[in-house]
Amino acid sequence: MNKNPNEKFKSKIGGQALIEGVMMRGPETIAMACRLPSGEIEVETESVKWGKNPPWYRKVPFIRGSINFATSLMDGYKYLTKSAEKQGEFDEDELSPFEKKLAGIFGDKLMKAVSFAAIIVGTVLSILLFMYLPMLATRLMGDTLQTSFVKTLVEGVIKIIIFILYLAATSRLSEMKRTYEYHGAEHKTIACYEAGEELTVENVKRYSRFHPRCGTSFIIIVLIVSILVFSVVTWKTLLMRIILKIALLPVVCGIAYELIRLAGKYDNFATRILSAPGLALQRLTTREPDDSQIEVAIAALKPCIPENRNEDRW
């Protein structure tokens, strides 16, 4: 066991807000806690694949970033779908004829089918919004932009503006507000744990809902890094540029991951500048949680804490 449980440190544990729940991933355990319609908190756990002995490609700088990002996306989809299923079955009286037909086709797999379809639609929209539209807008500016780097810089700024507008729009949706509250609960609970405090609702409430290792921070760093990396990609045809940018995404994610690791591990002038854009955007993607949401986040975090706390150092 750790000799000094009150020692402040940077944890490896990260999480994700779900539908009426929180998922936490520790060095050896993944835990999902959800508030059921009955009011109870249900917790599910599973062991992290590889645990203490991850393969070499999950350790090598710049390579591990894209691998860990892809793993996080898959885990996020898996637990988001699970959390939605726990909120109860569809009321058949409230379904439209089309929805009833889908329910007849997919049966109890309807939620997974809808989630998969949402991912496909979301991927297509992401390519249109964050790749094609910024490129098209930049291309339409014509000869006013002289060099490839200037074009890529303008494209990147447009992309960041679209991302901020997207976050601002979703933050106003009532369904998303609760998810963003659980997001805040996740951050506050991890911060309380890192400070060496006992995980109680009253203790957690005192901590900030902003955290430098947040996924929001990672995405904004990805967008900034992409300006530099994509400046070498041709502007001759939009289709070729899209293909090459998709091929270079692992490079961008690898660089961004190493930067977010530095921001999460150290606290100095450089890392505070690095963290500033992401922390600012967390004002849109997190909200102050209520006590019941903090209880869920605590329930998700506790199973992820290793017996030897030193194994959890970032």
N, C-alpha and C positions, 0 to 999 in steps of 0.2 A: 504493500500500500504506500501511497505518497505520504512522506513524513510530515508535510505541512499542507493540510487541506485548504488553508486560507491563503495560500500563495497565489498571486495573480499570474496568469499565463495565457498563451494563445492556443486554443483548442483546434483539433482537426475536425471536430464535429460540425457538420453543416446540415441544413434542412430545407424544407420547402413547404409552403402553405398549400393545403388541400381544400376540398369542399367540406366545410365544418370539421377540419382537422389539420394535423401537422405531421409531416414525415421528417425524421431525423436519421442521419447516417453517421455512425461512429466508426472507429478503427476496425471493430469486429462485428458490430450489430447494426441492423437497420430496424427502426421501429416506426410504426404508424399508429397514431392515436386519433380517434374520431369521436365526436359528440353525436351519439345516436339520437333519432327522433324521440326516444323514451327519456332522454336526458342523461343517460349513462355514458361513461367514457369507455370505449373499447380499444384495447391496445393489441396490436399484432407485431411480432418480431420475426426476423430471420437473420441468419448469419451472412456476413459479407463474404462474397466469393473471394477466395485467396487469403482473406484476413491479414495475418501478420506477414505473409510471404507472397506478395504480389509478383507477377512476372516482370521481367526486365523492362518491357516497354511501358510499364506503368510507373517506372522510376526515373527514366532518362529524361532530362530537361528538354522541353520543346516538343518531344514526341508524346509525353504523357498528357499534355494539355488537351489535344484533340480526342485522345482515347477517353480521358476522364469526362470530357464534355459530352461525348456521345453516350457514355454510360449514364451520366446524370439525366440526360434527356429520356432515355429508355426507362430508368427508374421513376422519373417524374411522371411519365405517361402511365406506367403501371399502377402507381399508387393513387394518382388522380382518378383513374377509372375505378379503382377499388373504393375510394372514398365516396364517389358518386353513387355506387351501388349500395353502399351502407345507408343511404338516406331514404331507402324504401322503394318499393315497386311503383310503377306508373299506375295512376288511377285510370282504368279503362274508360270511365265515363267522360274524362277530360281529354281523351285522345281524339285527334282528327281522324277521318277515314283513312288518310294516307299513313298516319302513325300506327293505326290499328293493323293495317296491311303489313307494315314493317315488323310489328310485334308478332304477327302470325308467321312471318318468314324466319325471323331470327330467334324468336322465343326468349329464353332467359339470357341470350347472348346479345340482346338488343343494345344495351348500354355500351358493350365493347365495340359493336359495329358502328354505332353513332360516334364513339370516341375516335375510332380509326378513320372514319370519313372526315371528322373534324380536323384530324392531323393532315390528311391529304389536302383538304381545302386550305388549311392554314399554311401549309408549305407553299402551295401555288400563290396564295395571296402575299406571302413573305417575299417570294421572288419578284412578284410584280411591284410591290410597294417599296422594297428595300434594295432592289437591283435594277429592274427595268425602268421604273418611273424616274428615279434620280438620274440614271444614264440618259434617258430620253430628254429630260429637262435640261441637262447640261449640254447635250448634243444640239438642242435647239438654239442655244446661245451663240452657236457658230464661231466666227472668227474673233469674237470678243475675248475668247479664252485661247491664249497663244500656245501654251505648252501642255504636255501630258500631265505634269504635276498639278498645274493650276486647275485643269479640268477635273482631275481626281479630287482635289481639295474642295472645289465647288460641289461636286457630286457627294462627297462625304458630309459636307455641311447640310445639304438638302436631306440626306439620309438621317442625320441626327435630328433635324427639325421634324421629319415625319415620325420618328420614333418617339420624340417628346409629345407630339400631338396625339399619337396613338395612346400613350400612357395617360395623358390628361383626359382623353375621352373615356377610356375604360374605367378610370378612377371615379367617374361620375355615375357609373352603373350600380344600382343597388346590390345586385348579385356579387359584383366584384368587391364592393366595400367590405363585406365580411371576410372575403379571402385576403384582402390587404390587411385587415385587422389580425387575422391569424399569422400573416407574414410578420407583422410587428411583434406579435407574441413570441414567435420563433426567435427573432433577433434579441429581444429583451431577455429571454430565458438563457440563451447561449452566453450573453454578456454577463449575466448574474453568475452562471457557472464558472466562466473564465475569471471572474473576480474572487472566486473562492467562497462565495456566499452560499448559505443553505438555500435549496430550491423551494421557496415558499412563494405564494402569490404576493404577499406584501414586499418581500425582498425583490422579486422580479420587477414589480411595478416601478421601482426606483431607477431602473436602467433605461438607456436610450433604445429607441426602436431602429436606429441606424447602425449598420455594421459594414466594415470595409470589405468583407469577403462575400457580400451579397451577389446573387446572380444578376441583379440590375447593374451593379458596378462592373461585373464581368462583361456584360453586353456593351456598355458604353465604351469600355476599353477596347473591345473588339472593333467597334465602329471607328475609333480613333486610329488604332493600329492599321486597319484596312486601308486608310488613306495613304499611308506610306507604302504598304505592300502592293496595293493595286495600281500605284502610279506607274509601274513598269508594264502594265497590261495594255495591249493594243486598243485603240479607239476606232479602228477601221470599220468593224461591223459590231453591232450591239450583241448579236447572237454569239459571236466568237468571244467577246468580252465577258458575257455571262458565263459561258462554259469555262473559261480560264479562271474567272473569279471563284467559281464553285470548286475548281481543282485546287486553288490556293487557300481555301478556307482552313484546312488543317494547319497550314503555316501560320495564319492569322490567329487561330485559336491557341496554338502552341505558344506564341509570343505573349498573347494576352493572359494566358494562364500563369506564366512565370511572373508577369507583372502583378497579377492579383495575389499571388503567393507572397511576394515581397511586401505588398500593402498590408496583407493580413498578419505578417510576421513581425514587421518593424514599425516603429512609430517615430518618424523624424520628418524634417521639412520636405524632403523629396517624396516620401510615401504619402504625406498629407496632401500634397498637390495632386498626386496620382489618384488618391481616393476621393478628392473633392467632387468631381462630376457625378460619380456614382452615388455618393452620399446625398448630393442635392436632389438627384432623381428619386431617391428613396422617399422623399416627401410626397411623391405621387403614388409609389407602389407599397407603402406601409401606412398603417393607421394605428392609433392607440387602441390596444385591445381591452376588452372587459375582463373581469376576474375569471369567468368561465372559460374564456379562450386561453388565458394564461395557464389555467389548470390543465388544459389539453396539451399545451406545449411542454409543460413540465412532465406530464405522463409520457410524452414521446421521447424526451431527452434522457430520462433516468435509465432506461434499459441500455442506452448507448454508451454510458460512462464505463470505461474499463476498470477492472479492479485495481490495476496499477496505473495511476493517473499519468505517470511519466510516459506511458505508451501513447498518450493522447496529445503530446506536445507538437505544435505545428512546426 
